Structure formats: structure tokens, C-alpha cells
Amino acid sequence: MNTVSRDAKIAVVGAGFAGLAAAATLIKAGFQNVKILEAKERVGGRVCTTKPFTENIIELGANWIHGQDGNPLYQLAKEQDLLVETIAVSKIMCLPHSVTPRDYFFMEGGKQLSTDRVDPVCSLFSKLTSKAFESELEDKHRALSLGDYLDVSFAESPLATSEDGTKIFEWCKRSECTDEAASSLYEVSASQIGYYIALEGGFFNSLGPGGYQAILDIVLKALPSGTILNNTAVKIIQWDLKASSQGDKDEEEDHAVQVICENDHIFDADHVIVTVSLGVLKQHARTMFEPALPKSKLDAIERLGFGTVDKIFLCFSERFWPEDCAGIQLVWDEGPEDKAVYSSEDEEDAWKKTWFKKICGFDTVAHHPTVLCGWITGREALHMETLEDSEVGDTCVRLLRSFTGWSVPDVSQVLISRWGHDPHVQGSYTFVPQWVNGVKEHEALAAPLPSCSQVSKSKPLQVLFAGEATHVNFYTTTHGAYLSGLREAERLINHYSD
Ligand SMILES: Cc1cc2nc3c(=O)[nH]c(=O)nc-3n(C[C@H](O)[C@H](O)[C@H](O)COP(=O)(O)OP(=O)(O)OC[C@H]3O[C@@H](n4cnc5c(N)ncnc54)[C@H](O)[C@@H]3O)c2cc1C
């Protein structure tokens, strides 16, 4: 590598998987002036491994490695011996077909549903969603939202004639909202999810006692100390700065980019790799860049969806559920995912009073025999985030008592994620809304600046974009984030090796 490239100044904004992967790859390639500017006190972004209850970990953010073949994080974890042999039962990004017989389903009135009732509906739901994921939708369904496609397809099944069948189907839809990070499946495009690629090897939840933090630690080892500047939120990225007119300055001292931080630190750079979440871009993209981002990028930021998924951990003094129970699933009579309820205009904020109806159930948690984890999505999750932990905990206990009829003790500790109100994330992950061309928008988001048409007049590759939302096929995932960081690092490496 020549001196010019070794000395190129590169600022990476954000220390999630995308930013860490980008920085580690550049440093490995010989770049010596790489800094990561991270707003938070900690690294990891949407990966947040904690130990709130015992010495065992709880993942407030990402938990599963999705797929094995072609998944660099699975590979890394395997090489470093971070995997243990366990079988996962999960909700996130997990289709309801993975519901095992050990999930206990209860109706609102307290009736327990047998697996004979639940399984056929869940299998049909899984078959229908698989058709969408595998791009096998019939033409008549292609323009529909995922919710509408599922409704019309389910209506053709004899299972739709039973009241319980319909309610279980609504449960499946609510559960699928955790995969899509959407308030409702009526917001999500049915045809576009065919571009999401689920890697072979299924869900992998066998990270050892260090959880996701252990994978982060491997990537962090590749960074010289002082590479990451925490508590350094970037406020403004000025780009396309013209070369200094002072004749006595070396050309190399003229940097095309200047990064201004909230703490008044200023970094000159030749390149900046922006890895902040789509939620942060939605909130700040119009003020964060000078000159403003091109219309194609602003459109992509607006058009792609970024929804909220939250976890509610309930720690009890003792286990009150049977030992073979992997989860307590709540089948509501009527819920937010029913189209009529979702689109009701009777009372604009009526759904806030029944926010808890969006909770699809409570799963048991590995290595925590007395802990349950509830899932909630969308606008109801955002509303829940505004409530006190104790109010959320009490509400959940009330639900568990009324649905199961079991003797449920008061909860001893409650831990809630608040991804929607986290100022440095502003949601959980990306989805493609109905009427949006996902491939086009992910690509527009990933395109470096200046754009091809401007390159002849300006220095190339001044502002690059990575992060899960910029990946056409693996958006929403940790490996999508990681690969997007590699992609942008390699873009710069190739640039300097040309
Ligand atoms: C509840 C939940 C569950 C999930 N479950 C899974 C799962 O099981 N499996 C899976 O593969 N994926 C899962 N995901 C998604 C996965 O966590 C993300 O796709 C991935 O971690 C995103 O990485 P990233 O680097 O793109 O973004 P981030 O992790 O969001 O990193 C961006 C970084 O930028 C920083 N930042 C923001 N603004 C600024 C600023 N102005 N200046 C400086 N820094 C800034 C942030 O603090 C953050 O550290 C889950 C996410 C959530 C929220």
C-alpha cells in the first residue's frame, strides 16, 4: 500500500457491527488513520448484551445468528469456539411454524388451546409466508400488503370457518410483526420480502455464555486502542469542501470532508463511512449533511420503513409455568392486528388504552429458569416505552393471570428495551412498506457520494453508507450490517489500489 492510501483519513460514524467491520477491514488493509466516532458510551449499537438478573446474559437487542451457510458471523463464532450445542425456540424473525408443541396457547377467556387446533393454522400461516419469502406469490397477490395477502389466502381455507382458527391466525400475524418490525402487516409489502434472503442453516441461537458481545469482542480485538471515540455524537457532516486556496498548503492537507460533533470536536477526513441506523437518518438526515443529501437518498430514507420491536423481561422469584413450557402465547379475541381495529378512526388514540393487546406472548429464556421474555411491536411498543417499568410489569402479570388461570406471583424485576426512544437508534430494524421498491431504495441508500455524475468535479468517495438498512438481501440482520461494513471498506481499498 502506498503512502497516500496509508495516510488517508477515514472517519466511521457508529460502532455497531457495520462500523466495527468497516474499521477493522480498513486497518487490516493498512490504513493508519481510521477513527470510529460513536455517540454512546458503549459499542455494539443494536447488539446489547447485559447481565441484569444473574451472572448469565440477557440480550436486549440481537439474539440469534440467522443462518449458517454464508453467514460471516456464524463463521467467526465457529472459528473462535463461541458456539455451544443448544436448540433455540425463538420469536424474532422466526416464523410461527417454529412453534413447538411445548408452547402453551391460551385464549382471552382462559381456555387453553390444544396443539391439534394451533398447529394446522400455524403450518398454513408458515406455508403462506414462505410463498412470499420465496417469491412464489400469484400475480393477484403481488400488489397486496402482506396482511391483505395473508387474509385473502387464509379466507380460502376451511380453517377460516372456525372462530378459534381465525383467532389463532390473528396471533400468527401479530407474531410475524416482530419479524417485520412493523406496526401492522398491512404496512408491509407482500412481494418485496422475496428479496430478503434467509441463509441456509436456520436459526442459530447457540452462542455461548458471552452471547453476541463475544463476537463483538473478536472484531474489537482487531482495532488498535484509541480507534473508537465514545460519547462523540456526530452533528454535521460537511462534504464536497473545495481545496484550500492557500498556495502554501500541501494538497494532502485539503480534506474534502469535515465532521463536526456535538461535543465540538471537529475531524477532517478524506472519507466518512456513515453507519447510523435508518431511524437516525429519518430523524436527522436533512440537517446532518451539508450540502444536503441528493433527492434519491432522501427519498430512500423516507420510503423504507423502520419499525420498533421491544422485549419485556420479567424476572420472578420462582417458576410458575410447567417445566416443558417453552412459551405462554396469548390469543386475543380481537387485537390491534385485526384490520378493522388497526384502521379504525373512531377514536384516534383508542389503541393506547389497549397497547398490551399487541403482546403476542412470553417466551422462556435460556439459562434463566425464572425469567420470561415478552415481545411487542410497532406503535404499541413505542407507547409502552413511555410507561414506567413497574406499570408494564404489573400489566404483564395481570395478563398472565387472566389468560392462564395459574397462580402467578408478582414480578420481582422488570427489564424493558426502549429502542424506539433511543436517540441513537430510533427503532429496531428495517422493513419494506407496500408500494416501495426495496431493491431500488436499499441501493440508493448505499450509494456513495458524490454521485457518479458529480465525480468528475469532486474528490471521489467522500461519504459512504453502511448499516443493515443498506443491504438489499440481508437487511434487518447483524450479518447484513457486518457485510455492509465490509462492502464499504472494500470500496475504499479498491479505490486506492486502482
Ligand atoms: C430488539 C432487537 C432484536 C434483534 N434481533 C436480531 C437477531 O436476533 N438477529 C439479527 O441478526 N439481528 C437482530 N436485530 C437487528 C440487528 O441488531 C441490527 O441489524 C444490527 O445490529 C445493526 O447494526 P448496524 O451497525 O447497522 O447499526 P447499529 O447497531 O444501530 O449501529 C449504529 C451505531 O451508530 C451510533 N450512532 C447513531 N447516531 C450517531 C451519531 N450521530 N454519531 C455517532 N454515532 C451515532 C449508534 O449509537 C450505534 O452504535 C435485532 C435488533 C433489535 C433492536
The ligand as an ORCA input file, in Angstrom:
! r2SCAN-3c Opt
* xyz 0 1
  C     -34.794     -5.961     19.649
  C     -33.903     -6.342     18.507
  C     -33.716     -7.686     18.218
  C     -32.903     -8.052     17.151
  N     -32.683     -9.379     16.924
  C     -31.807     -9.750     15.958
  C     -31.409    -11.098     15.855
  O     -31.824    -11.956     16.638
  N     -30.542    -11.423     14.869
  C     -30.039    -10.494     13.988
  O     -29.264    -10.853     13.086
  N     -30.389     -9.189     14.095
  C     -31.242     -8.803     15.067
  N     -31.545     -7.485     15.244
  C     -31.013     -6.494     14.287
  C     -29.527     -6.205     14.491
  O     -29.294     -5.919     15.846
  C     -29.139     -4.992     13.628
  O     -29.497     -5.227     12.283
  C     -27.639     -4.701     13.647
  O     -27.093     -4.829     14.940
  C     -27.441     -3.281     13.095
  O     -26.066     -2.937     13.092
  P     -25.626     -1.547     12.438
  O     -24.171     -1.443     12.618
  O     -26.190     -1.454     11.065
  O     -26.391     -0.417     13.262
  P     -26.333     -0.067     14.821
  O     -26.090     -1.296     15.616
  O     -27.567      0.702     15.095
  O     -25.046      0.848     14.949
  C     -25.069      2.220     14.644
  C     -24.252      2.956     15.687
  O     -24.267      4.347     15.364
  C     -24.306      5.093     16.563
  N     -24.809      6.435     16.254
  C     -26.076      6.824     15.966
  N     -26.124      8.150     15.717
  C     -24.854      8.601     15.819
  C     -24.243      9.876     15.663
  N     -24.953     10.951     15.345
  N     -22.903      9.979     15.854
  C     -22.141      8.899     16.193
  N     -22.681      7.671     16.357
  C     -24.013      7.515     16.167
  C     -25.230      4.292     17.448
  O     -25.073      4.605     18.814
  C     -24.813      2.856     17.097
  O     -23.809      2.395     17.980
  C     -32.302     -7.069     16.333
  C     -32.475     -5.716     16.646
  C     -33.256     -5.357     17.728
  C     -33.400     -3.895     18.060
*
